[in-house]
Each structure stands twice: as structure tokens, then as C-alpha cells.
Amino acid sequence: MSSLANNYRRRKISFRKGKGSFLYSTKGIKYLDFIQGIAVNSLGHSNNYLNKALHGQSKKVWHVSNAFEIPEGERLAKRLTKNTFADYVIFQNSGAEATELAIKVARKFFYTKKKPHKNRILCVKNSFHGRTLAAIHASGSKKMTEGFGPKIPGFDHFIFGNHRSLRKSITKKTAAIMVEPILGEGGIKVIPKWCLKGLRKLCDQKKILLICDEVQCGIGRSGKFFAFEYSGIKPDIVPIAKGIGGGFPLGAVLMNKKVATGMTPGTHGSTFGGNPLAMRIGNAVLDKIMKKKFLKNIQKISKYFLNELNKIKNDHPDIIKEIRGLGLLIGIQLFNDQAKFIKKLEKNKLLTIKAADNVIRILPPLNVKKAEIDISIKIIRKVCKEYK
Ligand SMILES: *Cc1c(COP(=O)(O)O)cnc(C)c1O
């Protein structure tokens, strides 16, 4: 009997090792891993370059307190701001911590502007921002909040794609709108370019802040460094995590100069956030992902992948409802429950994971090879053919 609490529905597979796009189980089976720790291992398993960075830093210094300067963190923040909308960064360890800090930054901004009543955050109903107490109430999902005590106040919700519901939900107390440019857990729903543009405009008109949660869709996953870049807008605050650590726990909040003014000494802190080991690895991940060619290549291979998936959809219009997503954040939406299909893919040695809305989520490493995409296409086609 396991001593682990029962909060996960775990598959009965464990792994001996991983390399690139592949995982090797303890039973000797080789799987094509198109989950990659849920969009975390951006450069695949056991990447040589990241290994070198990890081992190199491990012999120097792992952890020092934020009571001291941390040069690797200075460098990572400098690179994140130089290449994006942001002027400042605060490092965290996970996605939920990052989204919560994004909320804190937004509220503190209005507090310092002598408008403390502006503290409510408007979010998409049934979105996903993490599992801490505030984050589950930001997500507004009954399933995630039920049984966990009093509702954390300060969150309002609007229905995805419903502009009337959005406008109606903005009040004098609204501080910020927080959205995932691509809903990950919510079923790989992409917010259209013109909608994100409209959101930015709306926020400007109402003098409120725009938070883009790029924890899942950021750091190259969409084919651009940030998914919101497709629309040409600039958010005020962006929480990130998952892909930036390449498998090492690392989160951060990026923000513009305007909102950063509230974050004075003592207003926020984290024991582990921004430690030298995490910072060294974050820098190594950026070495690879920030190359223009690297991102262009994600777009190219994504186009190929989506095209091939749409061919399968056209051959099986009774099984597949829609292929959607951007870059290498891809969803196959079925007409029916997807669990059985995922199980069959697994039997054929392709690992995928579900999202809401009957969606099978496909998350290859960002340096996936065309030949590996072809293997997955073959398996998905085979499962469609045998599927009844
Ligand atoms: C995964 C995720 C989070 C939470 O990240 P954790 O590291 O699990 O806390 C927050 N927002 C989005 C969009 C995510 O996909």
C-alpha cells in the first residue's frame, strides 16, 4: 500500500530514464512522451545543455537567501525584460505562486494609487491559475473549490467568449482582468487576436490592468516567446512557470514599470524563489529558446503537425470534432469522452494528457523532431482506425 495520499489518479507506469522526446519505463517499454511533464520539459528529457548547466552550478552554490544579490538572477531578469514588454521581474517557484503574486502586484498598484477599493480580479469562469487557495477561487471552478472552506473574496468571473458577460462584470472595484491567452487545462481554447486587442483596449478605457497568465502557453510553447505576442498587445503583468525551468521548479512574474512601483522592500518575498541553481537553469533554457530560429522552427513544425492532424480529422469526422491550438500546445477535441482514446494511445506507446471539453492535449518538447511527429501521427491514425 502506498503512503502517498490519494489526491492523484496515477497511471500505473513509472520511468527509469528519459531522453529527449522519449521515456523508458521500468518495465522496459519506450514511450513517445508528448506530455513532457505538462509543458514543463521545454527541451525534452535529460537535455545535455541543461545537464551541464545543472551540474556546473551544483558545484558552485545551490541556494542563498534573497538577503543577498544573486548575479544569475540579475542576468535572467535582464534577459526576460530586454526581450519582452516587461521592466521588472520577481522570481517564484511555481505557477500558482506566480499567479498569486500577479494578483498581489495588481492590488498593491491601486493601493499605492490611493484606490484600495480597486482590488477585484476578473477571470474567465473555469480557467486554470493553480491550486492554492486564492488561485482556485480565481479559476472559479466548483470542482476545485468545493470542500475547501470559505470562498476567498475578490474574484469575479465572466464566460469565455461572451463579451456581454465580460463588460457587465467590470465594476468600479475591478483592479485587473486575468486571462490565459490559450486556456490550457480549460481545453486548448485560443483567445483570438482581435479579442486580446479588444481586451487591452477595454482595460485602457476602464483604467484597469491586464494580466496574461502564460504559465502554460509561454516561453515558446505557442511558437512565439509569449502567446499574447500574436496580437501585438502589451499586458501589464505576466506570470510564468512551467517551461522556463525546463523541468526544474521555477516561476516568475514579469511586470511593467508602472505596476512595479508598488513592490517596495518588504512587500513580497520567497525563501526559494530565484535561488542560484534555478536561475542558472533558467538562463540555460533561455539560451536555447530565445534564438529566433528556434521559435521559427516551432511555428514550422506546428504547421506540419496541425496539417497532418487535420487530415486524420477529415478521415475520421465521426471521432474527431476539432484540432486546435497554437505552436506545440495542441488539442484534439473528440465528440465523446477522451479517456479511452488516451488509454489506447498509451497502449501504442504515445503519452498524451486530457484537458477539459473532451480534449486530448499534445505537448511535445519544443525541440521535437519531424520524425517524432511522424511517429505520433501514425499512432493517432491507427487508434482512430481501431476506435469504436
Ligand atoms: C499549470 C498552470 C498553473 C499552476 O502552476 P503550478 O506550477 O502547478 O502551480 C497556473 N496557470 C496556468 C495557466 C497553468 O497552466
PDBQT file of the ligand as one rigid body, heavy atoms in Angstrom, charges set to zero:
ROOT
HETATM    1  C1  LIG A 401      -0.070  24.879 -14.531  1.00  0.00    +0.000 C 
HETATM    2  C2  LIG A 401      -0.682  26.206 -14.500  1.00  0.00    +0.000 A 
HETATM    3  C3  LIG A 401      -0.687  26.992 -13.325  1.00  0.00    +0.000 A 
HETATM    4  C4  LIG A 401      -0.221  26.456 -11.990  1.00  0.00    +0.000 C 
HETATM    5  O1  LIG A 401       1.101  26.052 -11.994  1.00  0.00    +0.000 OA
HETATM    6  P1  LIG A 401       1.668  25.161 -10.770  1.00  0.00    +0.000 P 
HETATM    7  O2  LIG A 401       3.152  25.176 -11.000  1.00  0.00    +0.000 OA
HETATM    8  O3  LIG A 401       1.053  23.817 -10.870  1.00  0.00    +0.000 OA
HETATM    9  O4  LIG A 401       1.285  25.849  -9.523  1.00  0.00    +0.000 OA
HETATM   10  C5  LIG A 401      -1.191  28.274 -13.401  1.00  0.00    +0.000 A 
HETATM   11  N1  LIG A 401      -1.678  28.782 -14.550  1.00  0.00    +0.000 NA
HETATM   12  C6  LIG A 401      -1.706  28.055 -15.688  1.00  0.00    +0.000 A 
HETATM   13  C7  LIG A 401      -2.227  28.677 -16.937  1.00  0.00    +0.000 C 
HETATM   14  C8  LIG A 401      -1.232  26.744 -15.697  1.00  0.00    +0.000 A 
HETATM   15  O5  LIG A 401      -1.295  26.008 -16.810  1.00  0.00    +0.000 OA
ENDROOT
TORSDOF 0
